[in-house]
Amino acid sequence: MGLFDYFKQEIAIDLGTANTLIIYNDKVVVDEPSIVARDIQTGKIVAIGKKAQQMHGKTHKNIETIRPLKDGVIADFEAAEQMIKGFIQMINPGRRYFIPPQIRMVICIPSGITEVEKRAVRDSAEHAGAKDVRLIQEPMAAAIGIGIDVEEPMGNMIIDIGGGTSEIAVIALGGIVCDRSIRVAGDDFTADIEDYMRRQHNILIGERSAERIKIEVGSALTELENPPPDYAVHGRDLMTGIPKEITVSYQEVAHALDKSITKIETAILNNLEMTPPELSADIYRTGLYLAGGGSMLRGLDKRISLKTKLPVHIADDPLRAVARGTGIALKNIDRFPFLMR
């Protein structure tokens, strides 16, 4: 490493609604929830990432927890800036710089965001210390992370189901041919479960409990080959106000999630309708590729396959596919013309 390399940092950021991942020196060095805890009186950030997540839903009146990103875009500019700064500091904890390093960042963004929303991402990164910021669209990053050669004249359809958005795109020749970005994703699955518990079981649960239900017994189908055991849920009885326990099965959760999954299926079918015929022929051979945390929902690949009558492949380590692709784009920054300044 040369002297000037000491004052340079190249980092790839998957800035997600639910989780933020940072790749530095080809390794995932930060994998934290995208959440901050702030002191209401002083405005000071008291915790970020996992520590702030532990406080979520349990704070007193002087502390609030904020998720700076909503539906894949920055909703709270100041909190996002502080969060990015805090995560960058986690890369080299304890290291002190006399001269702040020159940071080059590649950040992935949803394909459907506006110019104003892109500007907000770029500004947040620059305020957090970045000198050179490039943006890459999430479906493109996911495709690269899965291992697809995005520059060849072969059509591939990527479905990236994150926390705030589901990105559906057909990629060929290093560009997105047609895409749909819908604001139905993991957060909506969680909200559906909260709503179902309130309506069907008269029990009030928090966001973290609903997230846990989604992980333990979440399903896209009412019939699974290897079903998970029923899960005990704790919450507040809406009739008596007393804490209560009930058990839920994966079939119940499948019913709760049905409406949101149907919206994603409709978006996939609409995108297939927009695909040029030559690329449709390629997709018939290659199938569909699923990435993102939402793709880990039990039976989702099977359900999409039944709907589209096409083979569906889930990426290896789907949670990190976008981050991996962003890291590869960072290493090949001059080779990929689709990286946006």
N, C-alpha and C positions, 0 to 999 in steps of 0.2 A: 504494500500500500504506500503510495507516494504522499508527500507532505500535503499537497493540495487536496487529495482524496479525504484527508482527515476533516477538512472543512466542507465536504460535500456529503449530502445524504440523498439517496434515491429511494423513495418509498411508494408503494402501491396501496391504495386504500379502497376497500369495498365499503362504502359509506351506506349502510343499510338502515331501514326503518327499525328493525328489531336488533340487529347486531352489526358491529363494525369490526372489520378484520384489516390488519395492516401487515403487508409483506415487506421485509427488509433483508437484504442479502439472501434472497431466495428462500426465506423461512417465514412462516406465520409467527410474528412476534407479539401481536396483540389480537385477541379474540374476545371481545367484551360486548355486553349489551349496550345499545345506543340510548343511554339514559344518564341524566345528571341530577344531583340533589343540590338545591340552592337554599341558602339562608334568606328568608324573605325580608328581614330587617336590613341586613347589610348588602344583600345582592351577591354575596360571595359564594362560590361553588364549594360545597363541603365534601362531595364525593362524586365520582364518575364510574361508569361501568358496573362491575359486579357489586361493588359496595353500595352504589346508588340503587341497584336492583333489589338488594336485600331490604332497603328502606321503603320501596314502592308499596303504597297502600297501608303503611304503618307509621307515617310521620305525624308529628304534633303540629300545632298551628304556626310555628316559626320556621318550619322546613317544608319545602315543596319539591316533589320529584317531577322532572320534565323530560319528555321524550322530544328532542329537538327536531326530529324528522317525522313527518306525517305523509302517508301515501307516497313514500319514496323521495320527497322533496323537503327542503328546510322550512320548518314552520316557525322556529325560534332562532333567529340569526345569532344573537349573542350567546345563547346556550350552546349552539352548534360549534361556534368558534372556540369556546372554552373547552368543549368536549374534544375537539380535534387536537387542540394544544395539549391537553392532558394525556391523550393517547400517544402523541408523538414523544412526550417526555418518558413514557413507559418503555420506549424502544431501547434506550440506554440509561437505565436508572442509575443515579449516582455519578454519572459522568458530567463534569463541568467544562464548559467551553468559554475561553477568553473571547473568542470571536464566534458569534452564532453561525452554525453551519449553513451553507447554501443548500436549500432543500428543493429537490425536483419531485413533483408528485404526479402520479396518474390516478385519477379518481373515476370510478364508474358511476354512471347516472342512468335513470330510466330512459327508455327511447322516446317516450311521449312527453317529456317535459318541455316547458316553454323557454324562450331566450332569457326571460327574467329569472326563472328558476335556475337556469345554468349559471347566470351571473352571480346568484346568491351562493351557489356551491363554490365558484371560483373565488369570490370575495372572502368567504369564510376560510378557505385554504390559505389565501394570501395573508390574511390577518393572523393566521396561526403560524406564519413564518415561511411559507412556500415562496420561492422566487420564480419557479417555472411550473405552471399547472397545465396539465393536459387532461382532457375528458374522454372517456370511452363509454359507449353505450352498453348497458348490461347484457343484452342478448349476445352481442359480439364478444364481450369478455367471457361469458359462459361457454360459448362455442369454442373459444381458444382454450379455456380451462378443461373442457371435456376431451380435447385432443383433436378437434376437427381442423383440417387445413382450410381456413376461411378464404384463402386467396384462389383456390382452384375453381374452375367453372362447374361446380356441382352444387345443387341446391340442398340445403339442410334446414330443417325447422327446429328451432330451439324454443322451449317453453320454460321460462324462469319464474318460479312462483316464490316470491320473497315474503317480507313481512307486510309491506304496504302496497306493492303493485305486482301484478302478473304480467310478464313481458312475453309476447308471442311474436317471433320474427322468423322470416325466411332469409337465409344468408347465402350469398354466392359472390364470387369474384371480389372478396374483401369489402363488401357493402351489404346493407340491409335492403332487400328488394321490396318487401312489404311487411308491415308490422302492426301490431295492436298492443296498446298498453292500457290495461284496465286496473282500476283501483279496487280490486277484489283480491285478497291474498290472505296470508296467515293471520293478520290482525282481525280480519273479518270472521275467520273460522273461530277465533277466540271469543269475539263478541257474540257470535251465533250460539256458542255453548253457554255463555253467561245468560243470554236471553232465554234459551231452552230450559235451563235450571229454574229460572224465575217463573216461567209460565207453566211448566209441567210438574215441577216438584215443590213450588212455593218456597224455594230456598235461594237466598242471596249469596252469591260467591264473588270473590274479587278476580281481577284480571290474571293474577299469578296462579290462582287455583284453576281457572279455566284453561290456562296454558298447560298446566300439569295434566289435566284431563285429556287435552288434545294429544299430548305426548304419550300418555299411558294407554288410552283406549280410543284414540282418534281413528276414524275409518271413513273411507269413501264408499264402501260397499256394506250392505247388510248381511252378506254371506262371505266369510273369509275361510281360507283353508286352515290357517293357524291362528285362531282367534285369541286375543289377549284376555286374561281373567277380568272379571268385573272389578271396578275401582271404587274405593270408599271416598266420598266427597264430604268435606266439612264446610258448613256455612251457617248463615243466620236464618232461622225460620221466620218467614214474613208474617205469619199469623200471630206467633207468640213472642217473637223477638229473642228467643232462646237459641244458643248454638245447637246445631243438629247434624247428624250424619245420615247420609243415604248412600246407596251403591248404584252405580250406573254401568251399563253394558256398552260394548262397542256399537251394537245395533242402534241404540238410542242416539249416540253421538253421530252416527251416519245419517240418521233422519234430520238431526239438528243442522248438519253441514250441507245437506242436499241442495238447498237453494243457491248458496254461494258457489258450490262446485259446478252447478248447471250453468252459471254465468261464465265461468272459465271455459267450459266445454263449448258454449255458444261462440265465445271469442275465437277459440281455436278453429271452429268450423267456418266462421266468417273469414278468417285469415287464409284458410285453405281455398276458399272461393276466390279470393283476390290473387292467388298465386298464378303466375304465368304457366301455361301448359307444359313447357319443357322442364320447368323446375318441379312441377307436380309429378312428372314421371320419375324424377330423381328421388323425391320424397317418398314415393310409393316403394322404391327399392331400399332407401336408407331408414325410413321410419321417422319417428319423432323422438327428440331428446329432452328429457326432463332434468332441470337443475333447480337449486334453491331449496330452502328449508321446507317449503310447502310440499315439495315432491316426495318427501319422506312419509306423507300420510298413507297409512295402510290401504292398499287396494286402488290407489289413485291411478297408477299406471294401467292397471287392468280395466278400470272404468273408462279411461280415455281411449284405450285400445278398442273396447267394445263399441264406443260411440263413433270413432273415426274409421274403424276396420283397418287400422294400420298398426305395425309393430311399434311399441313404445319402450325406449331404453332410459333407465335412470342412471345419471352420472355417478361415477365412483366419488364418494364423499361429496354429495350434492351441496352441502352447506358451504363448502370452500371452493366450488368450481369457479364462481365469478371472481373471487379473490385470486385464485391461481392464474386465471386468464389475464387479470389486470397486471399481475406480476410479470407474466411473459411479455405483455405489451410494453411494460416499462423497460425490459431488457432489449426489446427490438423497436425502440421508440422512433428510430429513423426509417425503419423498414415499413411500418404500418402507416399508410397515408390517412386512415380513417380516424386517427387520434385528433381530437379537436383542441385547438388552442383557446 
